[in-house]
Amino acid sequence: MNNVKWYELSGRDPDVVLSSKALITRNLTGYKFPAKMSMEEKDEVIDKVFEALSGRDLEKYLLEGISESDRSDLIDSQVLSERGMFENPEGKAILSNQDRSLSVLIGNNDHIKIKAQASGYTDSVYRAAEETAIELEKKLDIAYSSKYGFLGSSINNTGLGVKLLYTIVIPGIAGTGDGIKAVKQAVTSRDWKIYPFFNDKNVKCDVYVISSTAALGVDESMILDMGKKLIEEIVKIERMCRDNLYKNRPDILENNFYRSYGILYYSKCIDPLEAIDLMGWIRLFHGNEDRSEIDLSDNQINTIISRLLWEIFPMLLLKGEYRSDEKYTAMRIAGILKRKNGQ
């Protein structure tokens, strides 16, 4: 059985773009939004969505009573990622394919949220999510207004009901004066938004998310085109910033790279918060190291960063209720680093 997850695969511009995601929100007519639904109504919606997609090879999970291993896998694969899905699991469910690149979340703020995700930059995630949305629209009575478009629980989910998100790693921009401020201005001027992956001052992390915001008065091509332009611009700026930092501070970057690599490679126990900080130095210097000493790929780096992000996520979300296994964290990181040369 192929157990490779979507985030372990290579994508376009992997040195900057960690992932591309598309979210499509839909609701059924005849039902209140989940916050006002009875448990019986929630179960009806789950059954209807399960039946509509029964012809697909999708695994089904009811969040109430889900096993710890399945829950951890869905978090690790970035399927279970919305705050509301962790709270009051009754009446909530997930459908997901084997590599977790496509999932359908049922019963959170809206009845249905389709999520498609892939490594690097790609607009194929939108097409994958749209295909599933079209199938549901053919089989279910989807709430739609000729004036407003698809109806959602919030203005952001009404109209087109589509959101694109790109997760980017930008240590070069973050380490250059007012780099983040300049990027924020460029993004917001296009009616998109950018925000840190972790909104926590105690987490040192140069990972950000760029997200579309408009849902009314736009179409798919407008969102896709703007997403492409923003990513191309940010990739160019980030690479330039990394080059400038390397020219001005080569000794510091080199030293921190090798120190970080050594700690991550040999540690038997490591806090994921420390590890994600160390990975920032790895990313910043990567490409300038001596490949005869360290043969590290963008794919290896991104796999480690992705796993760390989704170990830290529930730690911050479920404070006091979720602790990472620091021995397991160290083992997983070292295992990925040691894939080179048959080790």
N, C-alpha and C positions, 0 to 999 in steps of 0.2 A: 504494500500500500504506500502511495506517495504521501508523505506527511509534510512536504515542504509548504510553508505558509507564504502568502503573497509578499510579505515584507522581507523575505529572504531572497527574493529574486532581484535581478538588476533592472534598472530603469534609466531614463534619459536624465542627464545633468545630475548624476548621483552625488557629486561633490558638494552640491548646494541643496538640491530638492530631495527631501526624505520621502515624501509621499504626495499623491494626488487623491482627492476624495470627492465624490459627488453624492449629495443627499437629495432625495426627492420625497416630498411629504404629500400624503393623500389621506382623505377621510371618507367615511361611508355616510350616505344619506340615511335619515331615519334614526340616527343615534346622536346623543349628546357627545361632547368631547370627554375623553377619559376621566378627567377630574370630577365630572358630574354623573358618571355612569354607575349603574349597579353592577355587582359582581356577575350577575346573570348576563347582563348586556356585554360586559367585557369578554366573557367566555364565548358568547355568540360571535363577536367580532373575530376572536382568535380562530374559532372553527371555520368561519367563512374565508379568512385569508389562507389558512392551512389547506382548505379544499381547493381554492382557486389556484394554488401553486403546487398541488399534489403531483402534477406530472413532472416536476423538476426534482433533481437529485439534491435535495436540501435537508439538512438535519434539523430536527425540531427540538426546541428547549422551552419548557415552562420555567420561568424564573423562580416561582415559588417551589422550594424543595430541590432546586438544581444542585447537583453534586459539586463539591469543592473543586474537583479536577476540571469539570466542564466550565465552571465559573472562571477559574484561573486561565483556562485556555482562551475563553472568549475575551477576557480582559487583555491578555497577552497579544491577541490578534487584533485588538482595537475595535472589536465588534461591540462589546459591552463598554461603552465609553461615556454615556450620558448620565449626569448626576441622578436624574429621576429614575433611571433604570435600577439604581442601587437601593432606592427607597421604596418601601411598600411593594414588594415584588408580586403581590397577588394581582392576577388579571393581566400580567405582562408576559410576553413570549418573544422568542427569536427564531427565525429561520436562517440557516447559513449553509453555504456550500463548503466543500472540504478544505479548500485552501484559505477560506475566510475572506476572499476578495469580494464576495457579494453576500449581503445579509438583509433581512427584513425585520425591523423592530416593531412590535405590536403593543399598543396600549400605554404609551408614555404620555406626552402632552397631546399628541395626535394619534389617530387610529393606526396609521401605517407610516413608517419611515424607511425608505429603501436606501441602503448605503453600499456604494461600490468604491473600492480602494485598490491602489496599485503603487508600486515603488517608483520613485523618480517623478518626472513631469510627463503627464499624458492626459489627453482629453478623452481617451477610450473609456474612462470610468463613467463619464456622463452617458455614453451610449449603452453601457452595460446596465446602468440604473434605469435608463429610459425604456429599455426593452422589457424589464420587469414591470415598470409602471404601466406600460401599454397593455401587457397581459392582464394585469389586475383591472384596468379600466374596461377591458372587454368582458370580463367575467363578473365584476361587481358594480354596484350602483354607487359610483364615486360622486361626492359632493362637488358640484360645479355651478358657477354663475356665469351667464353670458356677459355680464358687466364686469365682474371682478376676477374671473378665472377660477382656478381650484381654490376651494375654501379651506382655511386652516385655523388653528387655535390662536394664532397671532398674525399680525400684519406681515411679518417676515416669511410666514409659511402660506400666505395667500397670494393668488395670482399664478405665477409660473410654478411656485412650490419647489424651486430648485436652488440649491446652494452648492457652490464649489469651494473646496478648501485645499490649500497647499501648505504642507509642513516643510519649513525651510531651516537649514542650519547655517547661521551667518555670524561666525566668530570674527571674521574680518571686519564686517560693518560694525558689529558691536564693540570692537576694539579700536575703532577709528573715531575719535572726537565725538561729534554730534551725528554719527552715522545713522543710528537708529531713528533719531528725530527727523533726519532728512528723508529716510525711507518712509516713515509714517506719513509725512506730508505728501509724498508722491502717491502713496496708496490711497489715502483718504480723498485726495483731489480727484480720483477716479471713481469715487463712491464705493470703494471697497474698504475693508478694515484689516489692520494687522495688530496682533496682540501676542504676548509671550505665552508659550505653551503652558507654563506654570505661573499663575498670578500669585507668587509667593516670594517675598524678598529674601527668604532664607535659602532659596534654591538658586545656585549659580548654574545657569543654563542659557546657551545662546540659540535655543530653538524657538522659532516663532511660527505662527499660523497666519496665512493670508486668506481672507474669506470674502466672497461676494456678499452683498447685502441687499441689493435691489431684487424685488420679486414682482412688482407691479410696473407695467409700462416697458418691459424689456422682453426679449426673446432669447432662446438658447444661444444663438450665434453671437449675440452681443456679449453675453456673459463669457462664453468660451474665448472669444477674440480678446476681450480685455484681460482675462486670466493669462492668456499666452503672452501678451505684451508685458504685463507686470512681471511675470516670471523671467522672461528673457532679459528685462532691464535689471532685475535684482541679481540674477546670476552673473551678469556682466560686471555689476558694481562690486559684488562680493569677491569675485576672482581678482579684480583690480586691487581691492583693499588687502587681500591676503598677500598679493605680490609686493605691495608697498610695505606692509609690516615685515615681510621677510627681508626686504632690502635694508630696512632701517634697524631691525632687531634680530638678525639671523642667529646669533649665539644664544639669546634668551629663548627663542622659539625652539631651537634644536635641543637645548638642555631640557626644557619642559616636556618636549615630545618624548625623549628617551626615558626620562624619569617616570612620566605617566605610563608609558608602555611597560616599563619594568614592574611598576606597582600592579598594574592590571594583569600582567602575564603571570606573576608569581604569587599574588595574594591568595590565601586560602579562605579569607573572610573579608568582605568589603561592603560598606554601606553604599547603596545605589546612588545616594546623593553625592557622595564623594566620587564615585565612578563616573557620573555624568559630567562632573566638572573636569575630571581628567580627560575625558573623551573630547572636550573642547580643544585642548592642546593637541591631541592626536589629529583632529580634523584640520586645525589651523596650519600645521606643519606638513601634513601628508602631501606627498609628491616631491618633497625635497630630501627625504631620508635616503640612506644608502640601502638600496634594494638587496644587496648581497647580505646585509645584516637583518633587515626586516622587510619581508615581502607581504605588504598589507594592502588589500583592495578596498575600494569604496564600498563594495557590497558587504564586506566583513564589518567595516566601520558602521555602516547604516543599520545592519542587523543588530549590533550591540546597542547602538543608540536607541533604536526602536524598542528593544526589550527593556532597556533601562527606563525609558519614558513611561512604559506601562507597568513597571514595578512601582515607580514613584507615584503615579496617578492615584491608585487606590489608597496609598499611604497618606496622601494629603487630603483625599476626599473623605476617607473613613478614619479620621484621627482617633487613635486609641483602640480601634476595632480591627485594624489590619497591620500586620508587621511583615516585612520582607524577610526572607531567609538569606542572611548575608553569606553563608557558606555556599548556598546554591547559586547566588548571584555571582560570586567569584568563580565558581566552577563553570558556569555558562560562558562568562566572558573569556576565561582562559581557553575553554574548548573551541571557541570561535577563532581566537588568535592563533591557536596551534594547528589550524587546518592546513597551513602552508607546509609545503615540502613533505607531505605525508605524515606529519607529526600527530 
